[in-house]
Amino acid sequence: MFSYLGTRNMSAQSSPERDELEWELVELIDAHGSERAALRVTYETLKTVLADADRSVSRGFIRGVFSEGARPPREVATDA
């Protein structure tokens, strides 16, 4: 038995995680009426979550200047 990606499926039965995901997808489609509407809602939700995550990150911390000068730079010991 082969999957759509061309990889060999070793078990004849699907895993419980896959069954759970399938039911989640069925419920999502039922709640929104069509695959297209469910995909649209999923995309909008993902955009909102990513925007929230982007707003919550300190740009100074990302650039490494968040605590510049507050403590001495960390020296990494090397075994030579």
PDB file as gemmi writes it, atoms N, CA and C in Angstrom:
CRYST1    1.000    1.000    1.000  90.00  90.00  90.00 P 1                      
ATOM      1  N   MET A   1       0.843  -1.170   0.000  1.00  0.00           N  
ATOM      2  CA  MET A   1       0.000   0.000   0.000  1.00  0.00           C  
ATOM      3  C   MET A   1       0.894   1.241   0.000  1.00  0.00           C  
ATOM      4  N   PHE A   2       0.614   2.199  -0.871  1.00  0.00           N  
ATOM      5  CA  PHE A   2       1.404   3.419  -0.970  1.00  0.00           C  
ATOM      6  C   PHE A   2       0.548   4.634  -0.654  1.00  0.00           C  
ATOM      7  N   SER A   3       1.160   5.646  -0.033  1.00  0.00           N  
ATOM      8  CA  SER A   3       0.449   6.894   0.226  1.00  0.00           C  
ATOM      9  C   SER A   3       0.592   7.797  -0.983  1.00  0.00           C  
ATOM     10  N   TYR A   4      -0.059   8.937  -0.959  1.00  0.00           N  
ATOM     11  CA  TYR A   4       0.011   9.853  -2.084  1.00  0.00           C  
ATOM     12  C   TYR A   4       1.399  10.453  -2.263  1.00  0.00           C  
ATOM     13  N   LEU A   5       2.258  10.383  -1.254  1.00  0.00           N  
ATOM     14  CA  LEU A   5       3.614  10.901  -1.376  1.00  0.00           C  
ATOM     15  C   LEU A   5       4.581   9.847  -1.896  1.00  0.00           C  
ATOM     16  N   GLY A   6       4.084   8.638  -2.143  1.00  0.00           N  
ATOM     17  CA  GLY A   6       4.934   7.593  -2.669  1.00  0.00           C  
ATOM     18  C   GLY A   6       5.711   6.848  -1.602  1.00  0.00           C  
ATOM     19  N   THR A   7       5.418   7.082  -0.341  1.00  0.00           N  
ATOM     20  CA  THR A   7       6.101   6.359   0.727  1.00  0.00           C  
ATOM     21  C   THR A   7       5.289   5.135   1.087  1.00  0.00           C  
ATOM     22  N   ARG A   8       5.956   4.094   1.517  1.00  0.00           N  
ATOM     23  CA  ARG A   8       5.297   2.843   1.840  1.00  0.00           C  
ATOM     24  C   ARG A   8       4.636   2.945   3.210  1.00  0.00           C  
ATOM     25  N   ASN A   9       3.359   2.579   3.255  1.00  0.00           N  
ATOM     26  CA  ASN A   9       2.611   2.536   4.498  1.00  0.00           C  
ATOM     27  C   ASN A   9       2.727   1.119   5.051  1.00  0.00           C  
ATOM     28  N   MET A  10       3.385   0.960   6.195  1.00  0.00           N  
ATOM     29  CA  MET A  10       3.646  -0.365   6.745  1.00  0.00           C  
ATOM     30  C   MET A  10       2.452  -0.964   7.486  1.00  0.00           C  
ATOM     31  N   SER A  11       1.514  -0.154   7.934  1.00  0.00           N  
ATOM     32  CA  SER A  11       0.383  -0.706   8.673  1.00  0.00           C  
ATOM     33  C   SER A  11      -0.896  -0.551   7.856  1.00  0.00           C  
ATOM     34  N   ALA A  12      -1.764  -1.531   7.986  1.00  0.00           N  
ATOM     35  CA  ALA A  12      -3.028  -1.494   7.263  1.00  0.00           C  
ATOM     36  C   ALA A  12      -4.026  -0.581   7.956  1.00  0.00           C  
ATOM     37  N   GLN A  13      -3.833  -0.346   9.251  1.00  0.00           N  
ATOM     38  CA  GLN A  13      -4.741   0.499  10.016  1.00  0.00           C  
ATOM     39  C   GLN A  13      -4.095   1.851  10.267  1.00  0.00           C  
ATOM     40  N   SER A  14      -4.948   2.884  10.366  1.00  0.00           N  
ATOM     41  CA  SER A  14      -4.423   4.217  10.635  1.00  0.00           C  
ATOM     42  C   SER A  14      -4.205   4.394  12.138  1.00  0.00           C  
ATOM     43  N   SER A  15      -3.347   5.328  12.473  1.00  0.00           N  
ATOM     44  CA  SER A  15      -3.039   5.568  13.881  1.00  0.00           C  
ATOM     45  C   SER A  15      -4.180   6.322  14.553  1.00  0.00           C  
ATOM     46  N   PRO A  16      -4.289   6.231  15.890  1.00  0.00           N  
ATOM     47  CA  PRO A  16      -5.339   6.959  16.606  1.00  0.00           C  
ATOM     48  C   PRO A  16      -5.234   8.471  16.411  1.00  0.00           C  
ATOM     49  N   GLU A  17      -3.991   8.994  16.301  1.00  0.00           N  
ATOM     50  CA  GLU A  17      -3.815  10.428  16.105  1.00  0.00           C  
ATOM     51  C   GLU A  17      -4.401  10.864  14.764  1.00  0.00           C  
ATOM     52  N   ARG A  18      -4.197  10.037  13.752  1.00  0.00           N  
ATOM     53  CA  ARG A  18      -4.738  10.364  12.426  1.00  0.00           C  
ATOM     54  C   ARG A  18      -6.259  10.318  12.450  1.00  0.00           C  
ATOM     55  N   ASP A  19      -6.832   9.328  13.125  1.00  0.00           N  
ATOM     56  CA  ASP A  19      -8.287   9.249  13.237  1.00  0.00           C  
ATOM     57  C   ASP A  19      -8.835  10.482  13.933  1.00  0.00           C  
ATOM     58  N   GLU A  20      -8.157  10.923  14.986  1.00  0.00           N  
ATOM     59  CA  GLU A  20      -8.604  12.108  15.719  1.00  0.00           C  
ATOM     60  C   GLU A  20      -8.544  13.344  14.826  1.00  0.00           C  
ATOM     61  N   LEU A  21      -7.469  13.472  14.059  1.00  0.00           N  
ATOM     62  CA  LEU A  21      -7.339  14.603  13.139  1.00  0.00           C  
ATOM     63  C   LEU A  21      -8.437  14.567  12.078  1.00  0.00           C  
ATOM     64  N   GLU A  22      -8.720  13.394  11.556  1.00  0.00           N  
ATOM     65  CA  GLU A  22      -9.775  13.272  10.546  1.00  0.00           C  
ATOM     66  C   GLU A  22     -11.113  13.745  11.100  1.00  0.00           C  
ATOM     67  N   TRP A  23     -11.429  13.358  12.341  1.00  0.00           N  
ATOM     68  CA  TRP A  23     -12.691  13.783  12.941  1.00  0.00           C  
ATOM     69  C   TRP A  23     -12.704  15.284  13.193  1.00  0.00           C  
ATOM     70  N   GLU A  24     -11.568  15.852  13.590  1.00  0.00           N  
ATOM     71  CA  GLU A  24     -11.488  17.307  13.769  1.00  0.00           C  
ATOM     72  C   GLU A  24     -11.783  18.017  12.453  1.00  0.00           C  
ATOM     73  N   LEU A  25     -11.219  17.495  11.367  1.00  0.00           N  
ATOM     74  CA  LEU A  25     -11.452  18.103  10.055  1.00  0.00           C  
ATOM     75  C   LEU A  25     -12.913  17.977   9.635  1.00  0.00           C  
ATOM     76  N   VAL A  26     -13.506  16.818   9.873  1.00  0.00           N  
ATOM     77  CA  VAL A  26     -14.914  16.616   9.534  1.00  0.00           C  
ATOM     78  C   VAL A  26     -15.786  17.598  10.311  1.00  0.00           C  
ATOM     79  N   GLU A  27     -15.513  17.758  11.601  1.00  0.00           N  
ATOM     80  CA  GLU A  27     -16.289  18.686  12.423  1.00  0.00           C  
ATOM     81  C   GLU A  27     -16.095  20.132  11.973  1.00  0.00           C  
ATOM     82  N   LEU A  28     -14.879  20.490  11.597  1.00  0.00           N  
ATOM     83  CA  LEU A  28     -14.595  21.842  11.117  1.00  0.00           C  
ATOM     84  C   LEU A  28     -15.371  22.134   9.836  1.00  0.00           C  
ATOM     85  N   ILE A  29     -15.371  21.190   8.917  1.00  0.00           N  
ATOM     86  CA  ILE A  29     -16.101  21.372   7.660  1.00  0.00           C  
ATOM     87  C   ILE A  29     -17.598  21.435   7.914  1.00  0.00           C  
ATOM     88  N   ASP A  30     -18.113  20.571   8.793  1.00  0.00           N  
ATOM     89  CA  ASP A  30     -19.537  20.594   9.129  1.00  0.00           C  
ATOM     90  C   ASP A  30     -19.935  21.926   9.761  1.00  0.00           C  
ATOM     91  N   ALA A  31     -19.072  22.474  10.601  1.00  0.00           N  
ATOM     92  CA  ALA A  31     -19.382  23.730  11.287  1.00  0.00           C  
ATOM     93  C   ALA A  31     -19.434  24.913  10.328  1.00  0.00           C  
ATOM     94  N   HIS A  32     -18.668  24.849   9.232  1.00  0.00           N  
ATOM     95  CA  HIS A  32     -18.586  25.997   8.326  1.00  0.00           C  
ATOM     96  C   HIS A  32     -19.237  25.756   6.970  1.00  0.00           C  
ATOM     97  N   GLY A  33     -19.740  24.559   6.729  1.00  0.00           N  
ATOM     98  CA  GLY A  33     -20.527  24.302   5.536  1.00  0.00           C  
ATOM     99  C   GLY A  33     -19.777  23.795   4.322  1.00  0.00           C  
ATOM    100  N   SER A  34     -18.515  24.132   4.177  1.00  0.00           N  
ATOM    101  CA  SER A  34     -17.749  23.653   3.024  1.00  0.00           C  
ATOM    102  C   SER A  34     -16.265  23.644   3.360  1.00  0.00           C  
ATOM    103  N   GLU A  35     -15.506  22.923   2.536  1.00  0.00           N  
ATOM    104  CA  GLU A  35     -14.056  22.888   2.746  1.00  0.00           C  
ATOM    105  C   GLU A  35     -13.447  24.270   2.573  1.00  0.00           C  
ATOM    106  N   ARG A  36     -13.944  25.010   1.587  1.00  0.00           N  
ATOM    107  CA  ARG A  36     -13.413  26.345   1.312  1.00  0.00           C  
ATOM    108  C   ARG A  36     -13.649  27.292   2.493  1.00  0.00           C  
ATOM    109  N   ALA A  37     -14.847  27.260   3.061  1.00  0.00           N  
ATOM    110  CA  ALA A  37     -15.150  28.121   4.206  1.00  0.00           C  
ATOM    111  C   ALA A  37     -14.321  27.715   5.424  1.00  0.00           C  
ATOM    112  N   ALA A  38     -14.144  26.417   5.628  1.00  0.00           N  
ATOM    113  CA  ALA A  38     -13.335  25.939   6.752  1.00  0.00           C  
ATOM    114  C   ALA A  38     -11.883  26.361   6.584  1.00  0.00           C  
ATOM    115  N   LEU A  39     -11.374  26.286   5.363  1.00  0.00           N  
ATOM    116  CA  LEU A  39     -10.002  26.710   5.091  1.00  0.00           C  
ATOM    117  C   LEU A  39      -9.841  28.211   5.314  1.00  0.00           C  
ATOM    118  N   ARG A  40     -10.835  28.985   4.896  1.00  0.00           N  
ATOM    119  CA  ARG A  40     -10.785  30.435   5.094  1.00  0.00           C  
ATOM    120  C   ARG A  40     -10.729  30.780   6.583  1.00  0.00           C  
ATOM    121  N   VAL A  41     -11.571  30.134   7.391  1.00  0.00           N  
ATOM    122  CA  VAL A  41     -11.584  30.384   8.835  1.00  0.00           C  
ATOM    123  C   VAL A  41     -10.257  29.969   9.464  1.00  0.00           C  
ATOM    124  N   THR A  42      -9.725  28.830   9.045  1.00  0.00           N  
ATOM    125  CA  THR A  42      -8.442  28.362   9.574  1.00  0.00           C  
ATOM    126  C   THR A  42      -7.329  29.340   9.230  1.00  0.00           C  
ATOM    127  N   TYR A  43      -7.318  29.841   8.009  1.00  0.00           N  
ATOM    128  CA  TYR A  43      -6.304  30.809   7.570  1.00  0.00           C  
ATOM    129  C   TYR A  43      -6.405  32.110   8.369  1.00  0.00           C  
ATOM    130  N   GLU A  44      -7.622  32.621   8.545  1.00  0.00           N  
ATOM    131  CA  GLU A  44      -7.804  33.865   9.302  1.00  0.00           C  
ATOM    132  C   GLU A  44      -7.376  33.686  10.759  1.00  0.00           C  
ATOM    133  N   THR A  45      -7.685  32.540  11.340  1.00  0.00           N  
ATOM    134  CA  THR A  45      -7.277  32.257  12.717  1.00  0.00           C  
ATOM    135  C   THR A  45      -5.761  32.193  12.825  1.00  0.00           C  
ATOM    136  N   LEU A  46      -5.116  31.537  11.879  1.00  0.00           N  
ATOM    137  CA  LEU A  46      -3.660  31.443  11.880  1.00  0.00           C  
ATOM    138  C   LEU A  46      -3.023  32.825  11.743  1.00  0.00           C  
ATOM    139  N   LYS A  47      -3.568  33.672  10.869  1.00  0.00           N  
ATOM    140  CA  LYS A  47      -3.050  35.037  10.720  1.00  0.00           C  
ATOM    141  C   LYS A  47      -3.153  35.806  12.034  1.00  0.00           C  
ATOM    142  N   THR A  48      -4.267  35.656  12.738  1.00  0.00           N  
ATOM    143  CA  THR A  48      -4.464  36.343  14.010  1.00  0.00           C  
ATOM    144  C   THR A  48      -3.474  35.860  15.058  1.00  0.00           C  
ATOM    145  N   VAL A  49      -3.285  34.557  15.149  1.00  0.00           N  
ATOM    146  CA  VAL A  49      -2.345  33.990  16.120  1.00  0.00           C  
ATOM    147  C   VAL A  49      -0.920  34.448  15.821  1.00  0.00           C  
ATOM    148  N   LEU A  50      -0.526  34.440  14.558  1.00  0.00           N  
ATOM    149  CA  LEU A  50       0.822  34.881  14.191  1.00  0.00           C  
ATOM    150  C   LEU A  50       1.019  36.369  14.462  1.00  0.00           C  
ATOM    151  N   ALA A  51      -0.003  37.178  14.229  1.00  0.00           N  
ATOM    152  CA  ALA A  51       0.102  38.611  14.520  1.00  0.00           C  
ATOM    153  C   ALA A  51       0.240  38.841  16.019  1.00  0.00           C  
ATOM    154  N   ASP A  52      -0.512  38.093  16.827  1.00  0.00           N  
ATOM    155  CA  ASP A  52      -0.389  38.203  18.284  1.00  0.00           C  
ATOM    156  C   ASP A  52       1.012  37.823  18.737  1.00  0.00           C  
ATOM    157  N   ALA A  53       1.548  36.754  18.193  1.00  0.00           N  
ATOM    158  CA  ALA A  53       2.897  36.317  18.564  1.00  0.00           C  
ATOM    159  C   ALA A  53       3.920  37.358  18.148  1.00  0.00           C  
ATOM    160  N   ASP A  54       3.739  37.950  16.980  1.00  0.00           N  
ATOM    161  CA  ASP A  54       4.675  38.962  16.489  1.00  0.00           C  
ATOM    162  C   ASP A  54       4.660  40.194  17.392  1.00  0.00           C  
ATOM    163  N   ARG A  55       3.478  40.597  17.849  1.00  0.00           N  
ATOM    164  CA  ARG A  55       3.374  41.772  18.729  1.00  0.00           C  
ATOM    165  C   ARG A  55       3.954  41.514  20.110  1.00  0.00           C  
ATOM    166  N   SER A  56       3.976  40.272  20.541  1.00  0.00           N  
ATOM    167  CA  SER A  56       4.417  39.978  21.904  1.00  0.00           C  
ATOM    168  C   SER A  56       5.924  39.785  22.025  1.00  0.00           C  
ATOM    169  N   VAL A  57       6.651  39.810  20.905  1.00  0.00           N  
ATOM    170  CA  VAL A  57       8.099  39.607  20.929  1.00  0.00           C  
ATOM    171  C   VAL A  57       8.805  40.947  21.048  1.00  0.00           C  
ATOM    172  N   SER A  58       9.753  41.026  21.966  1.00  0.00           N  
ATOM    173  CA  SER A  58      10.553  42.235  22.126  1.00  0.00           C  
ATOM    174  C   SER A  58      11.583  42.306  21.011  1.00  0.00           C  
ATOM    175  N   ARG A  59      11.513  43.336  20.189  1.00  0.00           N  
ATOM    176  CA  ARG A  59      12.467  43.482  19.086  1.00  0.00           C  
ATOM    177  C   ARG A  59      13.877  43.707  19.616  1.00  0.00           C  
ATOM    178  N   GLY A  60      14.012  44.399  20.734  1.00  0.00           N  
ATOM    179  CA  GLY A  60      15.329  44.588  21.322  1.00  0.00           C  
ATOM    180  C   GLY A  60      15.942  43.271  21.746  1.00  0.00           C  
ATOM    181  N   PHE A  61      15.146  42.396  22.302  1.00  0.00           N  
ATOM    182  CA  PHE A  61      15.643  41.088  22.716  1.00  0.00           C  
ATOM    183  C   PHE A  61      16.089  40.282  21.505  1.00  0.00           C  
ATOM    184  N   ILE A  62      15.311  40.338  20.434  1.00  0.00           N  
ATOM    185  CA  ILE A  62      15.649  39.595  19.219  1.00  0.00           C  
ATOM    186  C   ILE A  62      16.965  40.100  18.632  1.00  0.00           C  
ATOM    187  N   ARG A  63      17.190  41.409  18.666  1.00  0.00           N  
ATOM    188  CA  ARG A  63      18.420  41.979  18.108  1.00  0.00           C  
ATOM    189  C   ARG A  63      19.611  41.811  19.041  1.00  0.00           C  
ATOM    190  N   GLY A  64      19.383  41.367  20.255  1.00  0.00           N  
ATOM    191  CA  GLY A  64      20.474  41.143  21.196  1.00  0.00           C  
ATOM    192  C   GLY A  64      20.896  42.382  21.961  1.00  0.00           C  
ATOM    193  N   VAL A  65      20.090  43.433  21.917  1.00  0.00           N  
ATOM    194  CA  VAL A  65      20.440  44.655  22.641  1.00  0.00           C  
ATOM    195  C   VAL A  65      19.556  44.854  23.868  1.00  0.00           C  
ATOM    196  N   PHE A  66      18.746  43.868  24.180  1.00  0.00           N  
ATOM    197  CA  PHE A  66      17.813  43.971  25.300  1.00  0.00           C  
ATOM    198  C   PHE A  66      18.535  44.275  26.604  1.00  0.00           C  
ATOM    199  N   SER A  67      19.612  43.565  26.873  1.00  0.00           N  
ATOM    200  CA  SER A  67      20.336  43.780  28.126  1.00  0.00           C  
ATOM    201  C   SER A  67      21.779  44.184  27.868  1.00  0.00           C  
ATOM    202  N   GLU A  68      22.019  44.832  26.750  1.00  0.00           N  
ATOM    203  CA  GLU A  68      23.370  45.237  26.402  1.00  0.00           C  
ATOM    204  C   GLU A  68      23.910  46.190  27.464  1.00  0.00           C  
ATOM    205  N   GLY A  69      25.057  45.868  28.033  1.00  0.00           N  
ATOM    206  CA  GLY A  69      25.662  46.699  29.060  1.00  0.00           C  
ATOM    207  C   GLY A  69      25.199  46.384  30.466  1.00  0.00           C  
ATOM    208  N   ALA A  70      24.137  45.630  30.616  1.00  0.00           N  
ATOM    209  CA  ALA A  70      23.627  45.309  31.941  1.00  0.00           C  
ATOM    210  C   ALA A  70      24.468  44.242  32.620  1.00  0.00           C  
ATOM    211  N   ARG A  71      25.102  43.418  31.862  1.00  0.00           N  
ATOM    212  CA  ARG A  71      25.971  42.381  32.423  1.00  0.00           C  
ATOM    213  C   ARG A  71      27.090  42.099  31.423  1.00  0.00           C  
ATOM    214  N   PRO A  72      28.199  41.580  31.904  1.00  0.00           N  
ATOM    215  CA  PRO A  72      29.313  41.310  30.989  1.00  0.00           C  
ATOM    216  C   PRO A  72      28.952  40.206  29.999  1.00  0.00           C  
ATOM    217  N   PRO A  73      29.547  40.232  28.808  1.00  0.00           N  
ATOM    218  CA  PRO A  73      29.265  39.179  27.831  1.00  0.00           C  
ATOM    219  C   PRO A  73      29.699  37.818  28.349  1.00  0.00           C  
ATOM    220  N   ARG A  74      28.932  36.811  27.991  1.00  0.00           N  
ATOM    221  CA  ARG A  74      29.226  35.446  28.412  1.00  0.00           C  
ATOM    222  C   ARG A  74      30.361  34.895  27.573  1.00  0.00           C  
ATOM    223  N   GLU A  75      31.341  34.324  28.223  1.00  0.00           N  
ATOM    224  CA  GLU A  75      32.454  33.707  27.513  1.00  0.00           C  
ATOM    225  C   GLU A  75      32.229  32.207  27.461  1.00  0.00           C  
ATOM    226  N   VAL A  76      32.423  31.639  26.303  1.00  0.00           N  
ATOM    227  CA  VAL A  76      32.240  30.208  26.105  1.00  0.00           C  
ATOM    228  C   VAL A  76      33.593  29.534  26.249  1.00  0.00           C  
ATOM    229  N   ALA A  77      33.663  28.555  27.145  1.00  0.00           N  
ATOM    230  CA  ALA A  77      34.911  27.819  27.363  1.00  0.00           C  
ATOM    231  C   ALA A  77      35.119  26.842  26.220  1.00  0.00           C  
ATOM    232  N   THR A  78      36.346  26.775  25.736  1.00  0.00           N  
ATOM    233  CA  THR A  78      36.663  25.827  24.669  1.00  0.00           C  
ATOM    234  C   THR A  78      37.702  24.844  25.172  1.00  0.00           C  
ATOM    235  N   ASP A  79      37.552  23.609  24.780  1.00  0.00           N  
ATOM    236  CA  ASP A  79      38.532  22.579  25.131  1.00  0.00           C  
ATOM    237  C   ASP A  79      39.540  22.479  23.997  1.00  0.00           C  
ATOM    238  N   ALA A  80      40.763  22.897  24.277  1.00  0.00           N  
ATOM    239  CA  ALA A  80      41.775  22.841  23.217  1.00  0.00           C  
ATOM    240  C   ALA A  80      42.999  22.112  23.695  1.00  0.00           C  
TER     241      ALA A  80                                                      
END                                                                             
